[in-house]
Amino acid sequence: MKNAKIYCTTQRLKRVHRNGSLTETYATTTFAEILADGSRSDSKLDASYSVRAYSTFYWDDVYINGAHHYKILNATGGWQNSDSQIGILNRFASLRAGGWTQDGFYVLQQKDTYPSSDSFSITADSTWKPVSASQGKYGDLGVYSKCTVKDLINNETWELELMNYLDI
């Protein structure tokens, strides 16, 4: 198992009052850093061996008929590699919004991409429904990414997964 350090932050981008309704737009960013040789101190990364996965997803916090909902908009992200002896392969990213809608239906909305480069951008379809903000353990809202990291010298591989989700 490789050492990893994960960081996450959420920022409100705008707040709009319209027709007695409030919509707030947010960006949630998460990134993880790992080291190919497993050596890392808590205060400084060994940049010659680091790989970083990062993603940001944008979402609206809305009230529909007085009920609190989240609507996912889009996501961007990717992978950074600072070592020429490390390769990043099998890139995958998925934008996800699942949960109960205002109509009382449970939906699983997902859009996947297999980037050929070290970055991705995914936009939710216009038909995607907002999901209730009160899901318990049954809701998914965010972006998932995964890649294979390969040590090109020792031929060792491992998976780097980054789950950037709201806790709904």
C-alpha positions in Angstrom: 0.0 0.0 0.0 1.3 3.4 -0.9 1.2 6.5 1.4 -1.4 9.0 0.4 -2.5 12.4 1.7 -6.0 13.7 0.9 -7.2 17.3 0.9 -10.7 18.6 0.4 -12.4 22.0 0.3 -15.8 23.5 -0.7 -16.3 27.1 -1.8 -19.6 28.9 -2.4 -19.4 30.6 -5.9 -22.7 32.4 -6.1 -26.0 33.0 -4.4 -29.2 33.8 -6.4 -32.7 34.7 -5.2 -35.3 34.3 -7.9 -39.1 34.0 -7.7 -38.9 33.4 -3.9 -36.4 30.6 -4.4 -32.7 30.5 -3.3 -30.0 28.7 -5.4 -26.4 28.6 -4.2 -23.7 27.3 -6.5 -20.6 25.5 -5.0 -17.4 23.9 -6.1 -15.9 21.0 -4.1 -12.3 20.2 -4.8 -10.4 17.1 -3.6 -6.9 15.9 -4.3 -4.7 13.1 -3.2 -0.9 12.8 -3.3 1.0 9.5 -3.3 4.7 8.6 -3.6 6.0 5.8 -5.7 8.6 4.7 -3.2 6.3 5.1 -0.1 8.6 7.7 1.5 6.8 10.8 2.7 6.9 13.0 5.7 3.9 14.9 6.9 5.5 18.2 6.2 7.0 17.8 2.7 6.6 15.6 -0.3 9.5 14.2 -2.2 8.5 15.8 -5.5 10.7 13.4 -7.6 8.3 10.5 -6.8 4.9 12.1 -6.4 1.7 11.5 -8.3 -1.4 13.7 -7.6 -5.0 13.1 -8.5 -7.4 16.0 -8.3 -11.0 16.8 -9.1 -13.5 19.6 -8.7 -17.2 19.3 -9.1 -19.8 22.1 -9.3 -23.2 21.8 -7.9 -26.3 23.8 -7.0 -27.9 23.8 -3.6 -31.6 24.4 -4.3 -34.9 24.4 -2.7 -37.7 22.9 -4.7 -41.2 23.3 -3.3 -39.6 23.9 0.1 -37.5 20.7 0.0 -33.7 20.8 0.0 -32.0 19.4 -3.1 -28.6 19.2 -4.9 -28.1 19.4 -8.6 -24.7 18.4 -10.0 -23.5 20.6 -12.9 -20.1 19.4 -14.1 -16.6 18.3 -13.0 -13.0 18.8 -14.0 -9.9 17.0 -12.8 -6.9 14.9 -13.7 -3.6 13.6 -12.6 -0.2 15.2 -12.2 3.1 13.3 -12.4 6.4 14.9 -11.5 8.6 11.8 -12.3 9.5 10.6 -15.7 10.1 7.1 -14.3 6.4 6.9 -13.3 3.6 6.4 -15.9 -0.1 7.0 -15.5 -2.3 4.5 -17.4 -6.0 3.4 -17.6 -7.5 6.8 -16.8 -11.2 6.9 -15.9 -13.6 9.5 -14.4 -17.3 9.4 -13.6 -19.7 12.2 -12.8 -22.5 10.8 -10.5 -25.8 12.0 -9.0 -28.0 9.4 -7.4 -30.8 9.6 -5.0 -34.5 10.5 -4.4 -35.9 13.2 -6.7 -38.7 15.6 -5.9 -41.1 13.2 -7.8 -40.4 10.4 -5.3 -38.3 8.3 -7.8 -34.8 7.0 -7.1 -32.4 7.9 -9.9 -28.9 6.8 -10.8 -27.4 9.4 -13.1 -23.9 8.8 -14.3 -21.6 9.9 -17.1 -18.2 8.2 -17.7 -15.1 9.2 -19.6 -11.8 7.5 -20.4 -9.4 10.4 -20.9 -6.4 9.8 -23.2 -4.6 12.7 -21.5 -4.0 13.7 -17.8 -7.1 15.8 -17.5 -10.9 15.5 -17.9 -14.0 17.5 -18.0 -17.6 16.1 -17.7 -20.9 17.9 -17.9 -24.1 16.6 -16.6 -26.9 16.1 -19.1 -29.6 18.7 -19.1 -32.1 16.0 -18.3 -30.5 15.1 -14.9 -32.7 15.6 -12.0 -31.8 17.3 -8.7 -31.6 14.8 -5.8 -32.8 15.2 -2.2 -30.2 16.6 0.2 -31.5 14.1 2.8 -30.6 10.7 1.5 -29.1 9.0 4.5 -26.6 6.5 3.1 -28.5 6.2 -0.3 -27.2 9.3 -2.1 -24.3 9.9 -4.4 -23.3 13.3 -5.6 -19.8 14.0 -7.0 -17.0 12.7 -9.2 -15.0 9.5 -9.0 -11.7 9.1 -10.8 -9.2 6.2 -11.0 -5.9 5.5 -12.8 -3.1 2.9 -12.8 0.2 4.2 -11.6 3.2 2.3 -13.0 6.8 2.4 -11.8 8.5 2.1 -15.2 11.8 0.9 -13.7 10.5 -1.9 -11.4 7.3 -2.6 -13.5 5.2 -2.3 -10.3 1.7 -1.0 -10.6 -1.0 0.2 -8.3 -4.4 1.9 -8.5 -5.0 5.5 -7.5 -8.7 6.2 -6.8 -10.1 9.5 -5.8 -13.7 9.8 -4.6 -14.9 13.4 -4.4 -18.5 13.2 -3.1 -20.8 15.2 -0.9 -22.0 13.4 2.2 -25.7 13.2 1.5 
